[in-house]
Amino acid sequence: MGSYPLDQLYEEIAFVAYHFNWNHDTVLNMPHWERQRWCEEISRINERMNEDGTDVNLP
């Protein structure tokens, strides 16, 4: 099995931490599949909010 691309890891951590205000260690310690799933969910939330014209910031 190859190593996980470092750039992609940083991107996922930054994305989830920014939108959910979770700390670095919490996001870093998630398995890859879970981090990716959160990225997908955040993207869906942002898309729906943008379609509705509402604020993209999560509570």
N, C-alpha and C positions, 0 to 999 in steps of 0.2 A: 504494500500500500504506500502511495506517495504522501508527501507532506502536504498540509493544507496551505494554500497560497497566503502568505503573510499580508499582502495588500488587501485581499478579500476579508481576512480576519479583522483587520483594523476597520475596514468599512462597515462590517456588520456590528462590531462593538460600538462604534461611534453612532451609528444609526439608531440602535436600540437604546443606548444610554441617553442620547439626546432627546428622543421622543418620550421615553418613559421615566427619564430622570433616575435610572438605575446606575449604581456605581460600576466602575470598570471591572472589579473583581467578580461581581455577580454575573455580569454578561460574559466575561472571559471564561468563567467556570462552567457555563452551559455547554452541553454537547452541541456539535455543529448543527445537527438537524433541528434542535430547538431554537437556536439563534436564528437560523434561516426562516423557520416558521414565524417567529416574532417579526422579522423583517417583512415577510409577506403580509402579515396581518396589519402592521403599521401602514404599509403601502396601500392596502385596501381601505383603511380608515381615511387616509389622506385623500385618496381618489374620491371617495364618497363625499367627504366634506368639501372638496373643491367643486364637485358637481353641484352641490347644494348652495355653494357660495358662502359657506360658514367658515369660521376661523379654524385653521388647521391644528392649532395647539390643543393638546390633550389635557384633560383636567389633572 
